[in-house]
Amino acid sequence: QVQLVESGGGLVQAGGTLRLSCVASGINVRFATMGWYRQAPGKQRELVADITSGSSTTNYADSVKGRTAISRDNAKNTVYLQMNSLKPEDTAVYYCNVRWNIPRYEYWGQGTQVTVSS
């Protein structure tokens, strides 16, 4: 059975650091792009960051560039997200995503709540 399980969410102080993990089971992510999305109440889901297979090329939303790092460990079927200098506007449910482009297919995690207090 395919599962994407996020961990590391919770209450964090503004200016602090967050590290999220997502472990995939039932699939091999070696050739997949892995990423993190977030959704705040009343807002659309948006990409935070993603990382490709092979070359591990990264992509970040403008709002998190310079303070965010995404990484992966294919041997552990895991993707990580580290965010520094957290802001209250980072508060959202964060979702793990794994996708292949040929053919197009993707999986989503259940989400983990991140709340940044001021």
FENBELBEL-V494035 format. One record per pair of residues at least 12 apart in sequence whose ideal C-beta (glycine too) atoms are under 6 Angstrom apart, sorted by the first residue. I is the first residue (numbers start at 0). J is the second residue. D is the distance in whole Angstrom. If there is no record, write none. Layout:
# FENBELBEL-V494035
i=I j=J d=D
i=I j=J d=D
This chain:
# FENBELBEL-V494035
i=0 j=25 d=5
i=1 j=25 d=4
i=1 j=26 d=5
i=1 j=106 d=6
i=2 j=24 d=5
i=3 j=21 d=6
i=3 j=23 d=5
i=3 j=95 d=5
i=3 j=106 d=6
i=3 j=108 d=4
i=4 j=22 d=5
i=5 j=21 d=5
i=5 j=95 d=5
i=5 j=108 d=5
i=5 j=111 d=4
i=6 j=20 d=5
i=7 j=19 d=4
i=7 j=20 d=5
i=8 j=111 d=3
i=8 j=112 d=5
i=8 j=113 d=5
i=10 j=114 d=5
i=11 j=85 d=5
i=11 j=115 d=5
i=12 j=116 d=6
i=13 j=85 d=6
i=13 j=115 d=6
i=13 j=117 d=5
i=15 j=85 d=5
i=16 j=83 d=5
i=17 j=82 d=5
i=17 j=85 d=6
i=18 j=81 d=5
i=19 j=80 d=4
i=20 j=79 d=6
i=21 j=78 d=5
i=21 j=95 d=3
i=21 j=108 d=6
i=22 j=77 d=5
i=23 j=76 d=4
i=23 j=97 d=6
i=28 j=76 d=5
i=28 j=97 d=6
i=29 j=73 d=5
i=30 j=52 d=5
i=31 j=52 d=6
i=31 j=97 d=5
i=31 j=99 d=5
i=32 j=49 d=6
i=32 j=51 d=5
i=32 j=98 d=5
i=33 j=50 d=6
i=33 j=71 d=6
i=33 j=78 d=4
i=33 j=97 d=5
i=34 j=49 d=3
i=34 j=96 d=5
i=35 j=47 d=4
i=35 j=48 d=5
i=35 j=80 d=5
i=35 j=93 d=6
i=36 j=94 d=5
i=36 j=96 d=6
i=37 j=91 d=4
i=37 j=93 d=5
i=38 j=91 d=6
i=38 j=92 d=5
i=39 j=91 d=4
i=46 j=60 d=6
i=47 j=60 d=6
i=47 j=63 d=6
i=48 j=67 d=6
i=48 j=69 d=4
i=50 j=69 d=5
i=50 j=71 d=5
i=57 j=69 d=6
i=66 j=83 d=5
i=66 j=84 d=5
i=67 j=82 d=5
i=68 j=81 d=5
i=85 j=115 d=5
i=87 j=115 d=5
i=87 j=117 d=5
i=89 j=115 d=5
i=90 j=114 d=5
i=90 j=115 d=5
i=92 j=110 d=4
i=92 j=112 d=5
i=93 j=111 d=5
i=93 j=113 d=5
i=94 j=107 d=6
i=94 j=108 d=6
i=94 j=110 d=5
i=95 j=108 d=4
